[in-house]
Structure formats: structure tokens, C-alpha cells
Amino acid sequence: MKAYTAQPVSDDRYVLGECCRWDGVTNRLNWVDVFTGRLLTARWDGARLTDVATVTVPAHLTALAPHRDRERGWVVAANQGIALLGHDGTLTWLVEPEAGGAGRIRMNDGACDPAGRFWAGSMAYDESPGAGALYRYDGGDRYTRVLEQVTISNGLAWSSDNTRMYYADTGDQTISVLDYDHATGNVTSRRTLVTVNQRGGGPDGMCIDSEGCLWVAIWGAGEVRRYTPAGEQVAVVTLDATQPTCPALGGESGQTLFITTAQEGLPEELLAAQPDAGRLFATQVDVPGPAVQAWDPAATGPAPL
């Protein structure tokens, strides 16, 4: 099995760093710090993240994808819904599928499919089993509740041939694969690809490389694991932070694996033992991956300007 070691590459530590995405148009890494409501972007000089810029909103900000028109900002998952986020920090709400949960449910990880549709899942703040769901934003005020009885909706990825979607639920410790229809966005035939037996954790964010292998952050293990499309683990990245949250392939060659991490929930003795918990990490890997898929309003129909 191929083994890599990731090193910290950010100066700041984040409470719950999440959803890192490499934007090949702007050549910047994007990520969020969930509970501080910050979307951050930075350049990569090959060794460190530099020129960090921040957009802050009065919300729990959990996932992002750049707008097709980069000057328009991003589509984001936040609080109980999905919104457009401008560079000036303005939030324009699109849909709020969890607004009826009396604040008990929040959105979690999300990503755009190959057609440019935005998907995002949810979870209970107290991580109650089965309280979350996975949603697909369908434009205007329309959305589809794709999966129910989800505990901690997390990473999403799509195969390069546009036939499969991969999905992680940290709560039940599984990575699933589903048949995906590129034309409609519909998914069917969910089945378990990998079960991660990680005490106190499980699969979190993920990305896919040019060989169709998944890189999956394993919360609680201090690892990012690479799985083949058949579910075989073929590589591991270790880092000095037990709570990695999301990997992203990027950089000039697409072979830099960036990893967000979290301090959330760590007791004081573990925080003291992990001085780099909450930082971004990176390592060079052998196989490149694609940059982030942007949100394309044309894929879902009209939305607020």
C-alpha cells in the first residue's frame, strides 16, 4: 500500500475547517470554517498557503462551489439551506429545505455534479441517527430530497464517465455508490462500497482522481485513504491531526492533496497533543485530479439574480 505523510501548510487553525476545493479558474484553494461563518480562499506557492482572503457571514457555513461566473461568488450550504454568497458577504437564499426543523438540523457537506447541479446534505446538531437527508438543488425554489434517514451527510464525488455517484454518511460509517443519470441528476440503486470501522469516527469529505479512485478523509483516524472504484484501499495519507475533514486535489499539476482538519470536540489534553489540529495540510501524490466543478445555473433553471 502506498503511504504518504501530509504536513501543515496554513498559519491559522480553524475550529471546523471543511469543504476544501481547488478552483482551476482562479488558481486558489477555497474552504470554510463552519461555525465561524467564514469562506476562505488562498494561493498555493508550492509549500504554503498565501494571500488568504476571507468572506464572513452570520451563518454556519458548511459547503461551497464557485459560481460559473466567478465574479458572482459561490453557491453555499449554510444554516438550514442553500444560498448564493457574493464577494461582499451578501447571502441570497435560494431554498431552505431544513427550515422546519426548529434549528435542530443544519446543512453539511455539498458539491456540484458534472452537469453543474449543487447537492448538499444535512445532519442534526446532536448527530441524531437518521435525522438528516441529501438534497439536490433544482433551480428557483425547487429542490429534491434524494436520500432520507441520513445521520451525518458528507462527501460526494462523481465518476468521470458520469455514471456513478459516491456518497459518505459518517454516521453509519459507509461510503455508498449509486447509479447516476447525468441528464436528469437522478440516482438509483444505492449500495455499500466501503464500511469504515473507525471507532468514534468514519468517512468524511472526499474527492476523486483521474484514475477514478476516491480520496476519503477518515474523521477520528488522522488519515485520508485512497479507495479504488471496487472499494479496495490502495493508499493512505497520515497527518498529525486526528480529525481530517475533506481532501482536494489541486495545485499546478493537480497532484497536491490539500486536507482540511478540525479542532471541534477535542478535549484539552488532545488539543495540547495536536498543536496543528485545525490547520490545512498538504502532500504530493502520484495521480492528479480535476479541479472543482462550478455551479451552473443553466443546469437547474432560473435562480435569483
DOVO-329461 format. One record per residue: x, y, z of N, C-alpha, C in turn; residue number from 1. Coordinates in pm, whole numbers, plus 50000, padded with zeros to 5 digits. Example, Ala and Ser with C-alpha at 12.3 -4.5 7.8 and 13.67 -1.06 7.14 Angstrom:
(zanu (51319,49431,50780),(51230,49550,50780),(51320,49670,50780),1)
(zanu (51285,49775,50708),(51367,49894,50714),(51290,50003,50787),2)
# end
This chain:
(zanu (50085,49880,50000),(50000,50000,50000),(50088,50124,50000),1)
(zanu (50056,50219,49914),(50131,50344,49907),(50102,50429,50030),2)
(zanu (50208,50487,50089),(50191,50568,50210),(50249,50707,50187),3)
(zanu (50176,50808,50233),(50218,50947,50225),(50204,51010,50363),4)
(zanu (50276,51121,50384),(50262,51198,50508),(50233,51342,50470),5)
(zanu (50127,51398,50526),(50091,51537,50500),(50146,51627,50609),6)
(zanu (50182,51749,50570),(50237,51849,50662),(50146,51971,50666),7)
(zanu (50144,52042,50780),(50061,52163,50787),(50114,52271,50694),8)
(zanu (50021,52342,50626),(50061,52443,50529),(49989,52575,50550),9)
(zanu (49909,52586,50659),(49840,52713,50688),(49893,52770,50818),10)
(zanu (49887,52901,50829),(49930,52966,50953),(49821,52960,51059),11)
(zanu (49696,52970,51018),(49585,52973,51113),(49530,52833,51138),12)
(zanu (49466,52819,51254),(49394,52698,51289),(49245,52730,51286),13)
(zanu (49166,52636,51237),(49023,52658,51221),(48947,52564,51314),14)
(zanu (48830,52610,51360),(48751,52528,51452),(48703,52402,51381),15)
(zanu (48638,52421,51267),(48590,52309,51186),(48615,52344,51040),16)
(zanu (48742,52332,51000),(48776,52351,50860),(48708,52243,50778),17)
(zanu (48651,52281,50663),(48575,52185,50583),(48573,52226,50437),18)
(zanu (48532,52131,50354),(48494,52154,50215),(48602,52227,50135),19)
(zanu (48726,52179,50140),(48828,52245,50058),(48810,52203,49912),20)
(zanu (48825,52301,49823),(48804,52283,49680),(48908,52366,49604),21)
(zanu (48977,52303,49509),(49072,52376,49426),(49000,52432,49304),22)
(zanu (49007,52564,49286),(48944,52631,49173),(49049,52651,49064),23)
(zanu (49035,52578,48953),(49132,52587,48845),(49120,52714,48763),24)
(zanu (49013,52790,48780),(48997,52917,48708),(49073,53028,48780),25)
(zanu (49056,53036,48910),(49123,53140,48989),(49258,53095,49043),26)
(zanu (49287,52965,49032),(49409,52906,49090),(49421,52936,49239),27)
(zanu (49308,52916,49308),(49305,52936,49452),(49234,52818,49517),28)
(zanu (49276,52788,49640),(49206,52691,49722),(49094,52762,49797),29)
(zanu (48976,52703,49800),(48862,52755,49874),(48829,52657,49987),30)
(zanu (48787,52707,50102),(48740,52621,50210),(48655,52703,50306),31)
(zanu (48592,52636,50402),(48511,52706,50501),(48555,52668,50641),32)
(zanu (48527,52758,50736),(48535,52729,50878),(48391,52737,50929),33)
(zanu (48331,52622,50951),(48186,52610,50962),(48126,52705,51064),34)
(zanu (48168,52695,51188),(48098,52765,51295),(48133,52912,51307),35)
(zanu (48241,52956,51241),(48272,53099,51240),(48214,53167,51116),36)
(zanu (48147,53092,51029),(48082,53150,50912),(48178,53212,50813),37)
(zanu (48296,53154,50798),(48396,53212,50708),(48419,53124,50586),38)
(zanu (48418,53185,50469),(48467,53123,50348),(48604,53184,50320),39)
(zanu (48704,53098,50301),(48841,53145,50283),(48895,53097,50149),40)
(zanu (48980,53178,50089),(49050,53139,49967),(49197,53175,49983),41)
(zanu (49284,53101,49915),(49427,53127,49926),(49500,53079,49802),42)
(zanu (49613,53139,49777),(49703,53090,49673),(49796,52984,49732),43)
(zanu (49857,52905,49644),(49948,52799,49684),(50082,52825,49618),44)
(zanu (50188,52841,49701),(50321,52869,49645),(50406,52744,49631),45)
(zanu (50346,52628,49651),(50420,52503,49644),(50463,52450,49779),46)
(zanu (50454,52537,49882),(50493,52494,50016),(50395,52542,50123),47)
(zanu (50337,52660,50101),(50244,52718,50199),(50127,52783,50127),48)
(zanu (50016,52799,50201),(49904,52878,50152),(49933,53025,50181),49)
(zanu (49915,53111,50081),(49947,53253,50095),(49829,53336,50046),50)
(zanu (49836,53467,50071),(49736,53561,50021),(49595,53515,50058),51)
(zanu (49575,53486,50186),(49446,53435,50232),(49344,53549,50234),52)
(zanu (49228,53526,50174),(49117,53622,50175),(48997,53557,50242),53)
(zanu (48916,53638,50310),(48806,53585,50389),(48677,53660,50359),54)
(zanu (48568,53584,50345),(48433,53639,50340),(48358,53580,50459),55)
(zanu (48298,53665,50543),(48232,53620,50665),(48083,53649,50658),56)
(zanu (48003,53552,50700),(47859,53568,50701),(47806,53530,50839),57)
(zanu (47689,53583,50878),(47628,53548,51007),(47551,53417,50996),58)
(zanu (47623,53309,50968),(47559,53179,50949),(47664,53071,50970),59)
(zanu (47617,52950,50991),(47706,52834,50989),(47722,52794,50843),60)
(zanu (47843,52806,50793),(47873,52790,50651),(47939,52654,50632),61)
(zanu (47874,52564,50556),(47918,52424,50560),(47971,52369,50429),62)
(zanu (47939,52428,50315),(47987,52376,50187),(47982,52486,50083),63)
(zanu (48059,52468,49976),(48067,52570,49872),(48094,52508,49736),64)
(zanu (48060,52582,49633),(48105,52559,49497),(48111,52695,49430),65)
(zanu (48211,52721,49349),(48216,52852,49281),(48104,52865,49179),66)
(zanu (48054,52987,49164),(47959,53018,49057),(48032,53006,48924),67)
(zanu (47961,52966,48821),(48020,52960,48686),(48083,53094,48649),68)
(zanu (48016,53202,48685),(48069,53338,48670),(48137,53372,48801),69)
(zanu (48267,53360,48807),(48339,53373,48933),(48315,53508,49001),70)
(zanu (48282,53611,48924),(48255,53741,48985),(48127,53740,49066),71)
(zanu (48044,53640,49047),(47918,53628,49122),(47938,53558,49256),72)
(zanu (48058,53503,49281),(48084,53440,49411),(48066,53290,49409),73)
(zanu (47984,53241,49502),(47972,53097,49525),(47827,53060,49553),74)
(zanu (47792,52934,49531),(47673,52876,49589),(47719,52801,49713),75)
(zanu (47645,52815,49823),(47689,52759,49951),(47574,52689,50021),76)
(zanu (47611,52594,50106),(47518,52539,50204),(47545,52611,50335),77)
(zanu (47438,52653,50401),(47454,52730,50525),(47327,52717,50609),78)
(zanu (47344,52715,50740),(47230,52702,50831),(47137,52590,50783),79)
(zanu (47014,52624,50745),(46917,52521,50704),(46891,52520,50553),80)
(zanu (46981,52584,50474),(46950,52591,50333),(47068,52613,50242),81)
(zanu (47037,52657,50121),(47133,52680,50013),(47117,52824,49967),82)
(zanu (47230,52892,49944),(47226,53034,49913),(47336,53069,49815),83)
(zanu (47323,53187,49754),(47432,53248,49680),(47508,53339,49775),84)
(zanu (47640,53334,49769),(47726,53417,49854),(47811,53504,49764),85)
(zanu (47793,53636,49777),(47872,53730,49700),(48005,53759,49766),86)
(zanu (48095,53817,49690),(48228,53852,49744),(48219,53955,49855),87)
(zanu (48107,54030,49860),(48091,54130,49965),(48024,54072,50090),88)
(zanu (47999,53941,50091),(47939,53876,50207),(47787,53871,50204),89)
(zanu (47725,53917,50095),(47579,53912,50084),(47531,53769,50058),90)
(zanu (47436,53725,50140),(47373,53595,50121),(47237,53614,50056),91)
(zanu (47212,53544,49946),(47081,53543,49882),(47028,53401,49890),92)
(zanu (46927,53381,49974),(46878,53246,49996),(46803,53193,49874),93)
(zanu (46832,53068,49838),(46766,53001,49727),(46657,52909,49777),94)
(zanu (46692,52816,49862),(46596,52724,49924),(46642,52694,50066),95)
(zanu (46547,52661,50154),(46580,52624,50292),(46505,52495,50329),96)
(zanu (46553,52382,50279),(46479,52257,50299),(46470,52209,50443),97)
(zanu (46558,52257,50530),(46554,52214,50670),(46501,52323,50762),98)
(zanu (46433,52423,50705),(46384,52534,50787),(46278,52491,50886),99)
(zanu (46213,52379,50861),(46109,52333,50952),(46161,52255,51071),100)
(zanu (46291,52245,51083),(46349,52164,51191),(46375,52238,51319),101)
(zanu (46320,52359,51333),(46334,52439,51456),(46480,52457,51497),102)
(zanu (46568,52469,51396),(46709,52492,51425),(46784,52370,51472),103)
(zanu (46717,52255,51476),(46782,52134,51525),(46870,52070,51418),104)
(zanu (46837,52096,51292),(46907,52038,51178),(46985,52147,51106),105)
(zanu (47103,52117,51062),(47181,52210,50981),(47229,52139,50855),106)
(zanu (47264,52219,50755),(47325,52164,50635),(47467,52118,50667),107)
(zanu (47520,52031,50582),(47657,51984,50599),(47727,51986,50463),108)
(zanu (47801,51886,50427),(47885,51891,50308),(47801,51896,50181),109)
(zanu (47862,51947,50074),(47795,51956,49946),(47894,51971,49833),110)
(zanu (47847,51953,49709),(47933,51964,49591),(47845,51970,49467),111)
(zanu (47906,52009,49355),(47835,52012,49227),(47864,51885,49150),112)
(zanu (47759,51834,49084),(47776,51718,48998),(47834,51761,48863),113)
(zanu (47867,51667,48774),(47932,51704,48647),(47850,51796,48558),114)
(zanu (47718,51802,48578),(47634,51893,48500),(47628,52033,48559),115)
(zanu (47679,52049,48681),(47676,52180,48746),(47562,52198,48843),116)
(zanu (47491,52090,48879),(47386,52097,48981),(47452,52093,49120),117)
(zanu (47397,52168,49215),(47452,52168,49350),(47373,52071,49438),118)
(zanu (47448,51986,49508),(47393,51889,49603),(47446,51923,49742),119)
(zanu (47364,51906,49844),(47409,51927,49981),(47326,51842,50075),120)
(zanu (47389,51793,50180),(47321,51710,50278),(47304,51783,50409),121)
(zanu (47239,51715,50504),(47212,51775,50634),(47238,51676,50745),122)
(zanu (47232,51725,50867),(47255,51645,50988),(47197,51719,51107),123)
(zanu (47168,51645,51212),(47126,51709,51337),(47249,51762,51410),124)
(zanu (47231,51875,51479),(47342,51929,51557),(47389,51828,51661),125)
(zanu (47297,51748,51715),(47337,51648,51814),(47367,51512,51750),126)
(zanu (47373,51509,51616),(47409,51389,51539),(47310,51275,51559),127)
(zanu (47183,51306,51583),(47080,51204,51600),(47075,51114,51477),128)
(zanu (47074,50982,51496),(47071,50890,51383),(46948,50911,51295),129)
(zanu (46970,50916,51164),(46861,50924,51069),(46791,51057,51056),130)
(zanu (46844,51162,51120),(46775,51292,51119),(46805,51375,50995),131)
(zanu (46908,51338,50920),(46949,51418,50806),(46897,51365,50673),132)
(zanu (46939,51433,50567),(46896,51396,50432),(46999,51447,50332),133)
(zanu (46982,51407,50207),(47064,51459,50097),(46970,51525,49998),134)
(zanu (47006,51649,49956),(46922,51728,49867),(46996,51762,49738),135)
(zanu (46919,51777,49631),(46969,51831,49505),(46893,51958,49475),136)
(zanu (46966,52067,49453),(46900,52193,49420),(46863,52193,49272),137)
(zanu (46734,52219,49243),(46681,52206,49108),(46646,52340,49043),138)
(zanu (46689,52452,49100),(46666,52582,49041),(46543,52651,49097),139)
(zanu (46545,52784,49096),(46433,52861,49150),(46413,52826,49296),140)
(zanu (46288,52788,49332),(46261,52747,49470),(46242,52595,49479),141)
(zanu (46302,52522,49384),(46281,52378,49375),(46403,52301,49424),142)
(zanu (46376,52195,49497),(46483,52103,49538),(46422,51964,49550),143)
(zanu (46508,51863,49545),(46466,51725,49558),(46534,51662,49678),144)
(zanu (46453,51599,49763),(46507,51522,49876),(46545,51385,49822),145)
(zanu (46674,51365,49795),(46721,51247,49723),(46733,51127,49816),146)
(zanu (46789,51148,49935),(46806,51040,50032),(46751,51085,50167),147)
(zanu (46689,50992,50239),(46638,51018,50373),(46708,50927,50473),148)
(zanu (46677,50949,50601),(46732,50866,50708),(46885,50864,50708),149)
(zanu (46943,50983,50682),(47088,51001,50684),(47127,51054,50821),150)
(zanu (47242,51013,50871),(47285,51062,51002),(47377,51183,50990),151)
(zanu (47492,51168,50925),(47581,51282,50901),(47615,51281,50752),152)
(zanu (47536,51352,50674),(47557,51356,50529),(47691,51422,50500),153)
(zanu (47773,51354,50420),(47908,51407,50399),(47951,51400,50253),154)
(zanu (48072,51351,50226),(48135,51368,50097),(48058,51314,49978),155)
(zanu (48078,51382,49863),(48017,51346,49736),(48124,51348,49627),156)
(zanu (48112,51257,49532),(48201,51257,49416),(48132,51182,49303),157)
(zanu (48174,51213,49179),(48114,51152,49061),(48222,51095,48971),158)
(zanu (48195,50982,48908),(48292,50920,48819),(48305,51002,48691),159)
(zanu (48421,50990,48626),(48448,51071,48507),(48361,51032,48388),160)
(zanu (48306,50910,48390),(48217,50871,48281),(48071,50907,48309),161)
(zanu (48049,50979,48419),(47915,51032,48453),(47810,50924,48475),162)
(zanu (47852,50809,48527),(47756,50700,48551),(47740,50665,48698),163)
(zanu (47831,50712,48783),(47826,50675,48925),(47843,50796,49015),164)
(zanu (47772,50795,49126),(47790,50895,49232),(47833,50822,49358),165)
(zanu (47930,50878,49428),(47977,50823,49554),(47931,50915,49667),166)
(zanu (47902,50855,49781),(47839,50931,49890),(47880,50872,50025),167)
(zanu (47919,50960,50117),(47960,50918,50251),(47860,50964,50355),168)
(zanu (47822,50872,50443),(47746,50904,50564),(47836,50867,50681),169)
(zanu (47889,50969,50748),(47980,50943,50859),(47911,50866,50970),170)
(zanu (47783,50892,50989),(47710,50831,51098),(47702,50680,51090),171)
(zanu (47676,50628,50969),(47670,50482,50958),(47801,50424,50904),172)
(zanu (47904,50511,50892),(48041,50471,50859),(48052,50405,50721),173)
(zanu (47970,50449,50628),(47972,50388,50496),(48003,50488,50385),174)
(zanu (48065,50435,50281),(48076,50503,50152),(47990,50422,50056),175)
(zanu (47891,50487,49997),(47799,50421,49904),(47830,50460,49761),176)
(zanu (47786,50377,49668),(47789,50411,49527),(47648,50399,49473),177)
(zanu (47610,50492,49386),(47476,50493,49327),(47490,50511,49176),178)
(zanu (47396,50457,49101),(47391,50483,48958),(47340,50626,48938),179)
(zanu (47405,50700,48849),(47380,50843,48830),(47343,50870,48685),180)
(zanu (47235,50945,48665),(47191,50987,48533),(47233,51131,48510),181)
(zanu (47328,51152,48423),(47383,51286,48400),(47277,51382,48348),182)
(zanu (47187,51334,48265),(47088,51422,48202),(46987,51475,48302),183)
(zanu (46946,51391,48397),(46839,51430,48490),(46889,51459,48632),184)
(zanu (47007,51407,48667),(47054,51418,48805),(46998,51311,48896),185)
(zanu (46916,51222,48844),(46858,51118,48928),(46961,51011,48963),186)
(zanu (46948,50955,49084),(47035,50846,49128),(46949,50729,49173),187)
(zanu (47000,50608,49151),(46928,50487,49187),(47026,50381,49236),188)
(zanu (46972,50274,49290),(47048,50153,49324),(47164,50182,49418),189)
(zanu (47134,50246,49531),(47239,50271,49631),(47286,50139,49692),190)
(zanu (47418,50121,49696),(47476,50004,49761),(47605,50043,49830),191)
(zanu (47643,49968,49931),(47761,50000,50011),(47887,49959,49936),192)
(zanu (47979,50054,49924),(48110,50027,49863),(48215,49994,49968),193)
(zanu (48217,50074,50077),(48315,50056,50184),(48247,50080,50317),194)
(zanu (48275,49998,50414),(48239,50024,50554),(48366,50054,50630),195)
(zanu (48370,50170,50694),(48489,50215,50767),(48467,50189,50915),196)
(zanu (48535,50093,50968),(48518,50059,51110),(48614,50144,51193),197)
(zanu (48579,50271,51207),(48662,50365,51282),(48588,50406,51408),198)
(zanu (48636,50361,51521),(48570,50394,51648),(48572,50544,51669),199)
(zanu (48453,50600,51690),(48442,50743,51714),(48452,50828,51589),200)
(zanu (48447,50766,51471),(48458,50845,51350),(48414,50767,51229),201)
(zanu (48455,50814,51113),(48415,50747,50990),(48448,50833,50870),202)
(zanu (48397,50795,50751),(48429,50868,50629),(48367,51007,50629),203)
(zanu (48446,51105,50589),(48401,51245,50588),(48401,51295,50443),204)
(zanu (48471,51404,50415),(48474,51456,50280),(48555,51368,50186),205)
(zanu (48533,51387,50056),(48605,51306,49958),(48627,51383,49829),206)
(zanu (48722,51333,49748),(48742,51381,49612),(48781,51261,49528),207)
(zanu (48785,51279,49397),(48814,51169,49305),(48930,51209,49216),208)
(zanu (49015,51112,49179),(49130,51143,49094),(49109,51092,48952),209)
(zanu (49210,51113,48867),(49194,51083,48725),(49191,50933,48696),210)
(zanu (49225,50850,48793),(49212,50706,48778),(49080,50653,48835),211)
(zanu (48995,50744,48879),(48866,50704,48933),(48869,50658,49076),212)
(zanu (48981,50681,49144),(48993,50641,49285),(48948,50755,49375),213)
(zanu (48891,50716,49489),(48840,50811,49586),(48944,50837,49694),214)
(zanu (48966,50964,49726),(49043,51003,49843),(48942,51046,49948),215)
(zanu (48942,50979,50064),(48838,50999,50165),(48902,51033,50299),216)
(zanu (48862,51146,50357),(48908,51182,50492),(48840,51091,50593),217)
(zanu (48919,51035,50684),(48864,50947,50786),(48870,51018,50921),218)
(zanu (48757,51078,50957),(48745,51151,51084),(48772,51055,51200),219)
(zanu (48859,51099,51291),(48891,51018,51407),(49014,50931,51391),220)
(zanu (49061,50914,51267),(49175,50826,51241),(49303,50901,51206),221)
(zanu (49294,51031,51177),(49413,51103,51134),(49465,51054,51000),222)
(zanu (49373,51014,50910),(49412,50958,50781),(49320,51006,50669),223)
(zanu (49376,51008,50549),(49298,51013,50426),(49332,50886,50350),224)
(zanu (49231,50811,50310),(49252,50682,50243),(49209,50690,50097),225)
(zanu (49285,50620,50014),(49253,50612,49872),(49192,50475,49842),226)
(zanu (49071,50477,49784),(49000,50355,49751),(48978,50346,49600),227)
(zanu (48991,50227,49545),(48960,50205,49405),(48809,50207,49384),228)
(zanu (48763,50213,49259),(48618,50206,49235),(48554,50076,49283),229)
(zanu (48637,49974,49310),(48585,49848,49364),(48585,49846,49517),230)
(zanu (48635,49955,49580),(48634,49964,49726),(48759,49912,49794),231)
(zanu (48865,49884,49717),(48990,49836,49777),(49077,49955,49819),232)
(zanu (49128,49954,49941),(49218,50060,49984),(49357,50036,49928),233)
(zanu (49412,50137,49859),(49543,50121,49795),(49645,50225,49841),234)
(zanu (49603,50323,49919),(49698,50424,49969),(49642,50487,50095),235)
(zanu (49733,50546,50173),(49693,50616,50295),(49782,50738,50313),236)
(zanu (49722,50846,50357),(49793,50968,50397),(49774,50983,50547),237)
(zanu (49883,50997,50621),(49873,51022,50764),(49907,51167,50793),238)
(zanu (49847,51221,50899),(49874,51358,50939),(49859,51370,51090),239)
(zanu (49924,51471,51147),(49923,51490,51292),(49800,51569,51336),240)
(zanu (49685,51520,51300),(49556,51576,51343),(49456,51464,51327),241)
(zanu (49389,51427,51432),(49304,51308,51427),(49172,51332,51355),242)
(zanu (49139,51460,51325),(49010,51489,51265),(49024,51557,51129),243)
(zanu (49075,51484,51028),(49072,51538,50892),(48928,51540,50843),244)
(zanu (48893,51640,50764),(48754,51656,50724),(48730,51646,50574),245)
(zanu (48824,51695,50493),(48799,51696,50350),(48930,51707,50272),246)
(zanu (48948,51625,50168),(49063,51638,50080),(49024,51706,49948),247)
(zanu (49122,51767,49883),(49101,51824,49749),(49231,51814,49672),248)
(zanu (49225,51769,49548),(49342,51766,49461),(49351,51896,49383),249)
(zanu (49472,51953,49379),(49487,52079,49309),(49632,52117,49294),250)
(zanu (49658,52247,49291),(49792,52295,49262),(49817,52293,49113),251)
(zanu (49937,52333,49075),(49970,52349,48933),(49951,52222,48853),252)
(zanu (49990,52108,48910),(49982,51981,48838),(49858,51900,48873),253)
(zanu (49779,51946,48971),(49666,51869,49019),(49705,51755,49110),254)
(zanu (49832,51752,49154),(49882,51642,49235),(49910,51681,49380),255)
(zanu (49871,51801,49419),(49879,51839,49559),(49748,51801,49626),256)
(zanu (49757,51718,49729),(49637,51680,49805),(49629,51772,49926),257)
(zanu (49532,51863,49926),(49505,51951,50039),(49405,51883,50132),258)
(zanu (49418,51907,50262),(49331,51842,50360),(49293,51943,50468),259)
(zanu (49164,51967,50486),(49118,52047,50599),(49105,51959,50723),260)
(zanu (49121,52019,50841),(49110,51946,50967),(49031,52029,51067),261)
(zanu (48999,51966,51181),(48913,52033,51280),(48970,52018,51421),262)
(zanu (48937,52119,51503),(48960,52112,51648),(48832,52075,51723),263)
(zanu (48719,52086,51655),(48589,52072,51719),(48581,51945,51804),264)
(zanu (48539,51961,51929),(48511,51848,52016),(48630,51782,52079),265)
(zanu (48751,51825,52046),(48869,51763,52106),(48885,51811,52250),266)
(zanu (48903,51720,52346),(48929,51763,52484),(49063,51832,52494),267)
(zanu (49082,51907,52602),(49201,51991,52616),(49330,51912,52605),268)
(zanu (49332,51790,52659),(49457,51714,52655),(49492,51673,52512),269)
(zanu (49391,51644,52429),(49419,51609,52291),(49454,51732,52208),270)
(zanu (49391,51846,52239),(49429,51970,52171),(49575,52005,52199),271)
(zanu (49616,51985,52323),(49754,52014,52359),(49851,51920,52287),272)
(zanu (49807,51797,52265),(49891,51698,52198),(49890,51712,52046),273)
(zanu (49794,51792,51994),(49782,51812,51850),(49786,51961,51817),274)
(zanu (49903,52022,51826),(49912,52167,51804),(49876,52210,51663),275)
(zanu (49870,52116,51569),(49835,52151,51432),(49691,52116,51396),276)
(zanu (49615,52064,51492),(49473,52034,51465),(49402,52163,51426),277)
(zanu (49325,52158,51320),(49256,52276,51269),(49328,52345,51155),278)
(zanu (49452,52310,51130),(49524,52368,51017),(49490,52292,50889),279)
(zanu (49526,52352,50775),(49524,52280,50649),(49657,52207,50633),280)
(zanu (49649,52087,50576),(49766,52005,50549),(49774,51983,50398),281)
(zanu (49893,51937,50353),(49909,51904,50212),(50021,51803,50194),282)
(zanu (50011,51728,50085),(50118,51638,50043),(50108,51621,49893),283)
(zanu (50219,51579,49831),(50218,51549,49688),(50184,51402,49667),284)
(zanu (50096,51374,49573),(50058,51237,49541),(50089,51210,49394),285)
(zanu (50076,51085,49355),(50121,51044,49222),(50019,51069,49111),286)
(zanu (49892,51069,49146),(49787,51078,49044),(49713,51210,49059),287)
(zanu (49699,51288,48954),(49628,51417,48965),(49477,51397,48971),288)
(zanu (49410,51506,48998),(49265,51505,48999),(49210,51632,48939),289)
(zanu (49082,51633,48904),(49022,51751,48843),(48997,51861,48945),290)
(zanu (48994,51985,48896),(48957,52098,48981),(48808,52092,49010),291)
(zanu (48763,52179,49099),(48624,52180,49141),(48530,52205,49024),292)
(zanu (48415,52139,49027),(48308,52166,48931),(48229,52287,48979),293)
(zanu (48215,52386,48893),(48141,52507,48929),(47991,52483,48921),294)
(zanu (47917,52567,48995),(47771,52566,48985),(47729,52639,48859),295)
(zanu (47644,52575,48781),(47598,52630,48654),(47448,52652,48662),296)
(zanu (47401,52776,48672),(47257,52800,48681),(47179,52740,48565),297)
(zanu (47242,52728,48448),(47173,52672,48333),(47139,52524,48351),298)
(zanu (47208,52457,48443),(47182,52315,48467),(47056,52293,48548),299)
(zanu (47011,52396,48617),(46898,52380,48708),(46781,52473,48678),300)
(zanu (46800,52563,48585),(46693,52658,48557),(46717,52791,48626),301)
(zanu (46623,52884,48613),(46644,53020,48664),(46654,53025,48815),302)
(zanu (46736,53115,48862),(46754,53139,49006),(46761,53289,49027),303)
(zanu (46747,53338,49150),(46755,53482,49174),(46884,53542,49125),304)
(zanu (46875,53662,49070),(46994,53731,49019),(47080,53786,49131),305)
# end
